[in-house]
Every structure is written in C-alpha cells, then in structure tokens.
C-alpha cells in the first residue's frame, strides 16, 4: 500500500468519532495499524478507550462505512486488540487540548 492510499484511509478514519469522547479515533490514538492487500481488503488494527466499551460495534460499523466511500477499498476487516493498552499518552496534541488533558 502506497503512502497516498494510507493517507486516504487515515483521512477517512478521522471521520469516525468516538461517541464517548467526541474526538476521532485517529487523534485519540486508537488506530494502531492499517494494511491493504491487492484485492482492496483493508485490515484496521485498533483498540478502544476501555475494555467494556459498549460502543465498539458502532465504531466498527462507522469505520466500515467511511472506508467503503473510498473506491479502492472493497472490504474492511477491523481487528480490536487490547495490547498495547490504550492510554491518554497516545492522543495527538489536538485531542489532548480538546479534552483538557495535560
């Protein structure tokens, strides 16, 4: 996957908002890895802010909907992992400022 495609995918993922925090999953640091095979299948490896997050399925649906907008993406698989565990240190400067985290 070239850099341009990676940026397109990350840009689409920035439209997926964590409903609890009101910030997108990219700036929250929830997206750990993305990969795309030659058939247009994208694998997103990510975590959630908390283990019992009831909004996980909704976030996954939103990811699939956003990536389906990209003509190159034929299918999306979202893998939710708990290692490494998410922490506020993974957030972008923008997210930290928006949430008042120092």
N, C-alpha and C positions, 0 to 999 in steps of 0.2 A: 504494500500500500504506500503510495507516494505521500509526500508531506502535504500537498494540496488537498488530497482526499481526507487525510487525517484532520486537517483544519476544518474542512467542511463538516465532518462528523462531530468534532468538538463544538463547532458553532451551533449545530442542530441540538446537541445535548445541553447547551446553555439555555435553551428554551424550556428545559424540564426543571420545574421549580419544586423544591422540597416544600410540601404544604405546611409543615410544622414551622419551618424557619423562614419561609418566604424568599429564599435565595436559591439560585440554580445549583444543580448538582455538581457542575464543573467548578464553580467558585467555592463551593463547600469542600472540595477536595474528595468527593465521594467516588469519582471515576478514577480507577487505578490503571486501566489499560484498555485499549481498543485494538482490534485486529480485523482485517478483512481479507477473505480469500478471493480467488479468481472468479468464483461464481457469484460474487456480490453478497456473500453472507458476512455480516458483521458480528463479531463477538465483543461484547462490552463486559469488562470485569469491573465490578464496583462494590461498594459497601453501603450500608445505611447508617444514619446517625445513632440508632440504637437497635439492639438485638430484637426487641419486641415491637419494632416499628410497624403499626398496623397499616401504614400507607405504602408499604413495599410493593404490593401488586399494582397499585395505582401508578406509582413511579415507573415501574417496568412497562406498563401499558403506554404511558406517556413517551417513554424512550422509543418504543417500537413505532408509535405514531409519528414522532418527529423524524426518525431516520427513514421511514417509508416515503417521506417527502423528497428525499434525495434520489434522483433517477438511477444512480449506480448501485444503490442498496436494494437487494432483492429479498433479504431475510435478515432478521436480527435475533440474536440469542443473548440474553442478559444473564450473567453469572454473578450471583451475590455471594461475596466472601466475607469472612469476619477476621481475616488475618491479612495484613496488619489491622488491628482495630482502629477505627476512626477516632481522631481527636481534633480539638479545635486548632491545633498547630497546623493541620493540613489545609485549613481555609486560606484562600487568597487574601491579600491585603484589603481588597474591596469588601469581601464578606465580613472580615473582622471589623472593619469600620461600620458597615451597615448594621451589624449586630452588637456593636459596642464592646467587642472583645479586645482586651489589651494583651 
